[in-house]
Amino acid sequence: MHPINDILEPGMLVRNPEHPDWGLGQVQSVIDGRITVNFRDAGKVVINGGRVELMPVFES
């Protein structure tokens, strides 16, 4: 898993830099490197944390 993904936990806000059109997302779960995120414009997506580095958003 990418190091920045190690800090993610449910409730945190993130963006996927590979898909900026998905908008802001909220982490639902992080289990065994699989990160489930509910994105505003893409819905619920399960992401492989070893392949995609999500960017935490601390201000919305």
PyMOL Python script that loads the backbone (N, CA, C, O; Angstrom):
from pymol import cmd

cmd.read_pdbstr("""\
ATOM      1  N   MET A   1       0.850  -1.169   0.000  1.00  0.00           N
ATOM      2  CA  MET A   1       0.000   0.000   0.000  1.00  0.00           C
ATOM      3  C   MET A   1       0.897   1.233   0.000  1.00  0.00           C
ATOM      4  O   MET A   1       1.951   1.239   0.636  1.00  0.00           O
ATOM      5  N   HIS A   2       0.477   2.278  -0.714  1.00  0.00           N
ATOM      6  CA  HIS A   2       1.232   3.533  -0.717  1.00  0.00           C
ATOM      7  C   HIS A   2       1.261   4.099   0.699  1.00  0.00           C
ATOM      8  O   HIS A   2       0.265   4.004   1.416  1.00  0.00           O
ATOM      9  N   PRO A   3       2.381   4.685   1.114  1.00  0.00           N
ATOM     10  CA  PRO A   3       2.508   5.188   2.490  1.00  0.00           C
ATOM     11  C   PRO A   3       1.400   6.162   2.910  1.00  0.00           C
ATOM     12  O   PRO A   3       0.928   6.099   4.046  1.00  0.00           O
ATOM     13  N   ILE A   4       0.982   7.054   2.017  1.00  0.00           N
ATOM     14  CA  ILE A   4      -0.051   8.023   2.401  1.00  0.00           C
ATOM     15  C   ILE A   4      -1.377   7.310   2.682  1.00  0.00           C
ATOM     16  O   ILE A   4      -2.164   7.777   3.505  1.00  0.00           O
ATOM     17  N   ASN A   5      -1.629   6.192   2.011  1.00  0.00           N
ATOM     18  CA  ASN A   5      -2.861   5.444   2.249  1.00  0.00           C
ATOM     19  C   ASN A   5      -2.882   4.820   3.637  1.00  0.00           C
ATOM     20  O   ASN A   5      -3.954   4.500   4.150  1.00  0.00           O
ATOM     21  N   ASP A   6      -1.709   4.640   4.257  1.00  0.00           N
ATOM     22  CA  ASP A   6      -1.632   4.052   5.593  1.00  0.00           C
ATOM     23  C   ASP A   6      -2.323   4.904   6.652  1.00  0.00           C
ATOM     24  O   ASP A   6      -2.743   4.382   7.685  1.00  0.00           O
ATOM     25  N   ILE A   7      -2.446   6.204   6.410  1.00  0.00           N
ATOM     26  CA  ILE A   7      -3.067   7.073   7.415  1.00  0.00           C
ATOM     27  C   ILE A   7      -4.579   7.170   7.257  1.00  0.00           C
ATOM     28  O   ILE A   7      -5.255   7.747   8.108  1.00  0.00           O
ATOM     29  N   LEU A   8      -5.115   6.607   6.170  1.00  0.00           N
ATOM     30  CA  LEU A   8      -6.546   6.737   5.911  1.00  0.00           C
ATOM     31  C   LEU A   8      -7.364   5.897   6.877  1.00  0.00           C
ATOM     32  O   LEU A   8      -7.003   4.773   7.225  1.00  0.00           O
ATOM     33  N   GLU A   9      -8.478   6.480   7.298  1.00  0.00           N
ATOM     34  CA  GLU A   9      -9.408   5.759   8.159  1.00  0.00           C
ATOM     35  C   GLU A   9     -10.820   6.222   7.833  1.00  0.00           C
ATOM     36  O   GLU A   9     -11.000   7.289   7.247  1.00  0.00           O
ATOM     37  N   PRO A  10     -11.828   5.429   8.208  1.00  0.00           N
ATOM     38  CA  PRO A  10     -13.210   5.786   7.887  1.00  0.00           C
ATOM     39  C   PRO A  10     -13.565   7.206   8.337  1.00  0.00           C
ATOM     40  O   PRO A  10     -13.215   7.651   9.431  1.00  0.00           O
ATOM     41  N   GLY A  11     -14.273   7.888   7.446  1.00  0.00           N
ATOM     42  CA  GLY A  11     -14.713   9.252   7.727  1.00  0.00           C
ATOM     43  C   GLY A  11     -13.838  10.317   7.097  1.00  0.00           C
ATOM     44  O   GLY A  11     -14.277  11.452   6.912  1.00  0.00           O
ATOM     45  N   MET A  12     -12.586   9.959   6.759  1.00  0.00           N
ATOM     46  CA  MET A  12     -11.679  10.943   6.154  1.00  0.00           C
ATOM     47  C   MET A  12     -12.138  11.274   4.732  1.00  0.00           C
ATOM     48  O   MET A  12     -12.731  10.445   4.042  1.00  0.00           O
ATOM     49  N   LEU A  13     -11.848  12.507   4.318  1.00  0.00           N
ATOM     50  CA  LEU A  13     -12.153  12.950   2.962  1.00  0.00           C
ATOM     51  C   LEU A  13     -10.916  12.804   2.093  1.00  0.00           C
ATOM     52  O   LEU A  13      -9.802  13.099   2.526  1.00  0.00           O
ATOM     53  N   VAL A  14     -11.121  12.343   0.853  1.00  0.00           N
ATOM     54  CA  VAL A  14     -10.009  12.103  -0.072  1.00  0.00           C
ATOM     55  C   VAL A  14     -10.410  12.496  -1.494  1.00  0.00           C
ATOM     56  O   VAL A  14     -11.584  12.685  -1.815  1.00  0.00           O
ATOM     57  N   ARG A  15      -9.376  12.607  -2.326  1.00  0.00           N
ATOM     58  CA  ARG A  15      -9.563  12.752  -3.774  1.00  0.00           C
ATOM     59  C   ARG A  15      -8.683  11.711  -4.451  1.00  0.00           C
ATOM     60  O   ARG A  15      -7.633  11.332  -3.932  1.00  0.00           O
ATOM     61  N   ASN A  16      -9.125  11.257  -5.616  1.00  0.00           N
ATOM     62  CA  ASN A  16      -8.319  10.343  -6.418  1.00  0.00           C
ATOM     63  C   ASN A  16      -7.700  11.170  -7.538  1.00  0.00           C
ATOM     64  O   ASN A  16      -8.409  11.583  -8.456  1.00  0.00           O
ATOM     65  N   PRO A  17      -6.373  11.424  -7.483  1.00  0.00           N
ATOM     66  CA  PRO A  17      -5.740  12.270  -8.492  1.00  0.00           C
ATOM     67  C   PRO A  17      -5.832  11.698  -9.908  1.00  0.00           C
ATOM     68  O   PRO A  17      -5.707  12.442 -10.881  1.00  0.00           O
ATOM     69  N   GLU A  18      -6.049  10.395 -10.031  1.00  0.00           N
ATOM     70  CA  GLU A  18      -6.202   9.786 -11.350  1.00  0.00           C
ATOM     71  C   GLU A  18      -7.591  10.015 -11.931  1.00  0.00           C
ATOM     72  O   GLU A  18      -7.801   9.852 -13.133  1.00  0.00           O
ATOM     73  N   HIS A  19      -8.543  10.395 -11.073  1.00  0.00           N
ATOM     74  CA  HIS A  19      -9.930  10.628 -11.504  1.00  0.00           C
ATOM     75  C   HIS A  19     -10.487  11.867 -10.796  1.00  0.00           C
ATOM     76  O   HIS A  19     -11.374  11.737  -9.952  1.00  0.00           O
ATOM     77  N   PRO A  20      -9.990  13.057 -11.117  1.00  0.00           N
ATOM     78  CA  PRO A  20     -10.474  14.263 -10.447  1.00  0.00           C
ATOM     79  C   PRO A  20     -11.964  14.511 -10.675  1.00  0.00           C
ATOM     80  O   PRO A  20     -12.615  15.186  -9.878  1.00  0.00           O
ATOM     81  N   ASP A  21     -12.501  13.963 -11.764  1.00  0.00           N
ATOM     82  CA  ASP A  21     -13.922  14.136 -12.069  1.00  0.00           C
ATOM     83  C   ASP A  21     -14.828  13.390 -11.085  1.00  0.00           C
ATOM     84  O   ASP A  21     -16.035  13.632 -11.066  1.00  0.00           O
ATOM     85  N   TRP A  22     -14.271  12.488 -10.269  1.00  0.00           N
ATOM     86  CA  TRP A  22     -15.060  11.782  -9.268  1.00  0.00           C
ATOM     87  C   TRP A  22     -15.431  12.692  -8.103  1.00  0.00           C
ATOM     88  O   TRP A  22     -16.354  12.387  -7.348  1.00  0.00           O
ATOM     89  N   GLY A  23     -14.723  13.801  -7.952  1.00  0.00           N
ATOM     90  CA  GLY A  23     -15.000  14.733  -6.863  1.00  0.00           C
ATOM     91  C   GLY A  23     -14.470  14.242  -5.524  1.00  0.00           C
ATOM     92  O   GLY A  23     -13.647  13.329  -5.452  1.00  0.00           O
ATOM     93  N   LEU A  24     -14.957  14.863  -4.488  1.00  0.00           N
ATOM     94  CA  LEU A  24     -14.556  14.553  -3.125  1.00  0.00           C
ATOM     95  C   LEU A  24     -15.162  13.224  -2.700  1.00  0.00           C
ATOM     96  O   LEU A  24     -16.308  12.920  -3.030  1.00  0.00           O
ATOM     97  N   GLY A  25     -14.378  12.427  -1.958  1.00  0.00           N
ATOM     98  CA  GLY A  25     -14.881  11.148  -1.479  1.00  0.00           C
ATOM     99  C   GLY A  25     -14.668  10.987   0.007  1.00  0.00           C
ATOM    100  O   GLY A  25     -13.770  11.592   0.591  1.00  0.00           O
ATOM    101  N   GLN A  26     -15.512  10.159   0.616  1.00  0.00           N
ATOM    102  CA  GLN A  26     -15.369   9.867   2.041  1.00  0.00           C
ATOM    103  C   GLN A  26     -15.020   8.395   2.198  1.00  0.00           C
ATOM    104  O   GLN A  26     -15.710   7.519   1.676  1.00  0.00           O
ATOM    105  N   VAL A  27     -13.932   8.135   2.930  1.00  0.00           N
ATOM    106  CA  VAL A  27     -13.488   6.757   3.165  1.00  0.00           C
ATOM    107  C   VAL A  27     -14.535   6.034   4.012  1.00  0.00           C
ATOM    108  O   VAL A  27     -14.951   6.519   5.064  1.00  0.00           O
ATOM    109  N   GLN A  28     -14.946   4.869   3.527  1.00  0.00           N
ATOM    110  CA  GLN A  28     -15.911   4.040   4.250  1.00  0.00           C
ATOM    111  C   GLN A  28     -15.207   2.956   5.062  1.00  0.00           C
ATOM    112  O   GLN A  28     -15.592   2.662   6.194  1.00  0.00           O
ATOM    113  N   SER A  29     -14.151   2.356   4.456  1.00  0.00           N
ATOM    114  CA  SER A  29     -13.403   1.315   5.167  1.00  0.00           C
ATOM    115  C   SER A  29     -12.030   1.138   4.528  1.00  0.00           C
ATOM    116  O   SER A  29     -11.812   1.468   3.362  1.00  0.00           O
ATOM    117  N   VAL A  30     -11.108   0.602   5.334  1.00  0.00           N
ATOM    118  CA  VAL A  30      -9.764   0.251   4.860  1.00  0.00           C
ATOM    119  C   VAL A  30      -9.470  -1.137   5.423  1.00  0.00           C
ATOM    120  O   VAL A  30      -9.254  -1.300   6.624  1.00  0.00           O
ATOM    121  N   ILE A  31      -9.465  -2.142   4.531  1.00  0.00           N
ATOM    122  CA  ILE A  31      -9.281  -3.529   4.964  1.00  0.00           C
ATOM    123  C   ILE A  31      -8.302  -4.213   4.018  1.00  0.00           C
ATOM    124  O   ILE A  31      -8.555  -4.319   2.818  1.00  0.00           O
ATOM    125  N   ASP A  32      -7.181  -4.677   4.568  1.00  0.00           N
ATOM    126  CA  ASP A  32      -6.176  -5.424   3.794  1.00  0.00           C
ATOM    127  C   ASP A  32      -5.785  -4.705   2.508  1.00  0.00           C
ATOM    128  O   ASP A  32      -5.683  -5.334   1.455  1.00  0.00           O
ATOM    129  N   GLY A  33      -5.566  -3.399   2.581  1.00  0.00           N
ATOM    130  CA  GLY A  33      -5.124  -2.635   1.427  1.00  0.00           C
ATOM    131  C   GLY A  33      -6.219  -2.250   0.456  1.00  0.00           C
ATOM    132  O   GLY A  33      -5.952  -1.590  -0.549  1.00  0.00           O
ATOM    133  N   ARG A  34      -7.456  -2.654   0.741  1.00  0.00           N
ATOM    134  CA  ARG A  34      -8.595  -2.274  -0.095  1.00  0.00           C
ATOM    135  C   ARG A  34      -9.334  -1.133   0.595  1.00  0.00           C
ATOM    136  O   ARG A  34      -9.772  -1.251   1.739  1.00  0.00           O
ATOM    137  N   ILE A  35      -9.458  -0.031  -0.129  1.00  0.00           N
ATOM    138  CA  ILE A  35     -10.058   1.170   0.440  1.00  0.00           C
ATOM    139  C   ILE A  35     -11.395   1.422  -0.255  1.00  0.00           C
ATOM    140  O   ILE A  35     -11.446   1.631  -1.467  1.00  0.00           O
ATOM    141  N   THR A  36     -12.462   1.400   0.515  1.00  0.00           N
ATOM    142  CA  THR A  36     -13.785   1.681  -0.033  1.00  0.00           C
ATOM    143  C   THR A  36     -14.092   3.147   0.218  1.00  0.00           C
ATOM    144  O   THR A  36     -14.065   3.621   1.354  1.00  0.00           O
ATOM    145  N   VAL A  37     -14.387   3.864  -0.880  1.00  0.00           N
ATOM    146  CA  VAL A  37     -14.631   5.298  -0.811  1.00  0.00           C
ATOM    147  C   VAL A  37     -15.949   5.608  -1.499  1.00  0.00           C
ATOM    148  O   VAL A  37     -16.236   5.073  -2.569  1.00  0.00           O
ATOM    149  N   ASN A  38     -16.748   6.468  -0.890  1.00  0.00           N
ATOM    150  CA  ASN A  38     -17.980   6.941  -1.506  1.00  0.00           C
ATOM    151  C   ASN A  38     -17.696   8.316  -2.098  1.00  0.00           C
ATOM    152  O   ASN A  38     -17.620   9.309  -1.375  1.00  0.00           O
ATOM    153  N   PHE A  39     -17.537   8.366  -3.433  1.00  0.00           N
ATOM    154  CA  PHE A  39     -17.234   9.618  -4.119  1.00  0.00           C
ATOM    155  C   PHE A  39     -18.516  10.343  -4.502  1.00  0.00           C
ATOM    156  O   PHE A  39     -19.512   9.720  -4.869  1.00  0.00           O
ATOM    157  N   ARG A  40     -18.476  11.663  -4.412  1.00  0.00           N
ATOM    158  CA  ARG A  40     -19.632  12.501  -4.703  1.00  0.00           C
ATOM    159  C   ARG A  40     -20.195  12.243  -6.103  1.00  0.00           C
ATOM    160  O   ARG A  40     -21.409  12.142  -6.281  1.00  0.00           O
ATOM    161  N   ASP A  41     -19.298  12.137  -7.101  1.00  0.00           N
ATOM    162  CA  ASP A  41     -19.768  12.020  -8.485  1.00  0.00           C
ATOM    163  C   ASP A  41     -19.540  10.653  -9.121  1.00  0.00           C
ATOM    164  O   ASP A  41     -19.785  10.482 -10.315  1.00  0.00           O
ATOM    165  N   ALA A  42     -19.075   9.679  -8.343  1.00  0.00           N
ATOM    166  CA  ALA A  42     -18.835   8.341  -8.900  1.00  0.00           C
ATOM    167  C   ALA A  42     -19.463   7.236  -8.054  1.00  0.00           C
ATOM    168  O   ALA A  42     -19.481   6.076  -8.465  1.00  0.00           O
ATOM    169  N   GLY A  43     -19.976   7.586  -6.877  1.00  0.00           N
ATOM    170  CA  GLY A  43     -20.557   6.579  -6.004  1.00  0.00           C
ATOM    171  C   GLY A  43     -19.492   5.794  -5.257  1.00  0.00           C
ATOM    172  O   GLY A  43     -18.359   6.248  -5.095  1.00  0.00           O
ATOM    173  N   LYS A  44     -19.878   4.607  -4.807  1.00  0.00           N
ATOM    174  CA  LYS A  44     -18.979   3.779  -4.000  1.00  0.00           C
ATOM    175  C   LYS A  44     -17.985   3.044  -4.896  1.00  0.00           C
ATOM    176  O   LYS A  44     -18.369   2.369  -5.851  1.00  0.00           O
ATOM    177  N   VAL A  45     -16.690   3.190  -4.567  1.00  0.00           N
ATOM    178  CA  VAL A  45     -15.615   2.583  -5.349  1.00  0.00           C
ATOM    179  C   VAL A  45     -14.657   1.884  -4.389  1.00  0.00           C
ATOM    180  O   VAL A  45     -14.294   2.439  -3.352  1.00  0.00           O
ATOM    181  N   VAL A  46     -14.248   0.658  -4.742  1.00  0.00           N
ATOM    182  CA  VAL A  46     -13.235  -0.059  -3.966  1.00  0.00           C
ATOM    183  C   VAL A  46     -11.905   0.112  -4.696  1.00  0.00           C
ATOM    184  O   VAL A  46     -11.783  -0.212  -5.877  1.00  0.00           O
ATOM    185  N   ILE A  47     -10.915   0.625  -3.975  1.00  0.00           N
ATOM    186  CA  ILE A  47      -9.625   0.967  -4.565  1.00  0.00           C
ATOM    187  C   ILE A  47      -8.527   0.089  -3.983  1.00  0.00           C
ATOM    188  O   ILE A  47      -8.488  -0.160  -2.778  1.00  0.00           O
ATOM    189  N   ASN A  48      -7.638  -0.374  -4.848  1.00  0.00           N
ATOM    190  CA  ASN A  48      -6.472  -1.135  -4.419  1.00  0.00           C
ATOM    191  C   ASN A  48      -5.433  -0.122  -3.945  1.00  0.00           C
ATOM    192  O   ASN A  48      -4.856   0.594  -4.763  1.00  0.00           O
ATOM    193  N   GLY A  49      -5.191  -0.052  -2.656  1.00  0.00           N
ATOM    194  CA  GLY A  49      -4.263   0.914  -2.080  1.00  0.00           C
ATOM    195  C   GLY A  49      -2.825   0.727  -2.505  1.00  0.00           C
ATOM    196  O   GLY A  49      -2.004   1.620  -2.297  1.00  0.00           O
ATOM    197  N   GLY A  50      -2.494  -0.413  -3.097  1.00  0.00           N
ATOM    198  CA  GLY A  50      -1.155  -0.643  -3.597  1.00  0.00           C
ATOM    199  C   GLY A  50      -0.932  -0.072  -4.986  1.00  0.00           C
ATOM    200  O   GLY A  50       0.209   0.078  -5.424  1.00  0.00           O
ATOM    201  N   ARG A  51      -2.007   0.243  -5.676  1.00  0.00           N
ATOM    202  CA  ARG A  51      -1.903   0.757  -7.041  1.00  0.00           C
ATOM    203  C   ARG A  51      -2.266   2.229  -7.155  1.00  0.00           C
ATOM    204  O   ARG A  51      -1.788   2.918  -8.056  1.00  0.00           O
ATOM    205  N   VAL A  52      -3.108   2.717  -6.249  1.00  0.00           N
ATOM    206  CA  VAL A  52      -3.588   4.091  -6.330  1.00  0.00           C
ATOM    207  C   VAL A  52      -3.287   4.813  -5.023  1.00  0.00           C
ATOM    208  O   VAL A  52      -3.585   4.305  -3.942  1.00  0.00           O
ATOM    209  N   GLU A  53      -2.699   5.991  -5.125  1.00  0.00           N
ATOM    210  CA  GLU A  53      -2.409   6.809  -3.945  1.00  0.00           C
ATOM    211  C   GLU A  53      -3.480   7.891  -3.840  1.00  0.00           C
ATOM    212  O   GLU A  53      -3.511   8.828  -4.638  1.00  0.00           O
ATOM    213  N   LEU A  54      -4.347   7.752  -2.858  1.00  0.00           N
ATOM    214  CA  LEU A  54      -5.391   8.750  -2.630  1.00  0.00           C
ATOM    215  C   LEU A  54      -4.803   9.944  -1.888  1.00  0.00           C
ATOM    216  O   LEU A  54      -3.854   9.801  -1.117  1.00  0.00           O
ATOM    217  N   MET A  55      -5.366  11.103  -2.124  1.00  0.00           N
ATOM    218  CA  MET A  55      -4.878  12.329  -1.486  1.00  0.00           C
ATOM    219  C   MET A  55      -5.879  12.773  -0.415  1.00  0.00           C
ATOM    220  O   MET A  55      -7.019  13.110  -0.737  1.00  0.00           O
ATOM    221  N   PRO A  56      -5.460  12.776   0.861  1.00  0.00           N
ATOM    222  CA  PRO A  56      -6.354  13.247   1.920  1.00  0.00           C
ATOM    223  C   PRO A  56      -6.674  14.733   1.721  1.00  0.00           C
ATOM    224  O   PRO A  56      -5.840  15.515   1.264  1.00  0.00           O
ATOM    225  N   VAL A  57      -7.905  15.091   2.080  1.00  0.00           N
ATOM    226  CA  VAL A  57      -8.356  16.478   2.002  1.00  0.00           C
ATOM    227  C   VAL A  57      -8.665  16.919   3.428  1.00  0.00           C
ATOM    228  O   VAL A  57      -9.531  16.344   4.087  1.00  0.00           O
ATOM    229  N   PHE A  58      -7.960  17.935   3.899  1.00  0.00           N
ATOM    230  CA  PHE A  58      -8.153  18.396   5.261  1.00  0.00           C
ATOM    231  C   PHE A  58      -9.022  19.638   5.341  1.00  0.00           C
ATOM    232  O   PHE A  58      -9.457  20.033   6.423  1.00  0.00           O
ATOM    233  N   GLU A  59      -9.276  20.259   4.181  1.00  0.00           N
ATOM    234  CA  GLU A  59     -10.194  21.393   4.104  1.00  0.00           C
ATOM    235  C   GLU A  59     -11.120  21.133   2.931  1.00  0.00           C
ATOM    236  O   GLU A  59     -10.663  20.767   1.848  1.00  0.00           O
ATOM    237  N   SER A  60     -12.409  21.317   3.131  1.00  0.00           N
ATOM    238  CA  SER A  60     -13.334  21.027   2.013  1.00  0.00           C
ATOM    239  C   SER A  60     -13.895  22.274   1.393  1.00  0.00           C
ATOM    240  O   SER A  60     -14.682  22.194   0.450  1.00  0.00           O
TER     241      SER A  60
END
""", "prot")
cmd.dss("prot")
cmd.show_as("cartoon", "prot")
cmd.util.cbc("prot")
cmd.orient("prot")
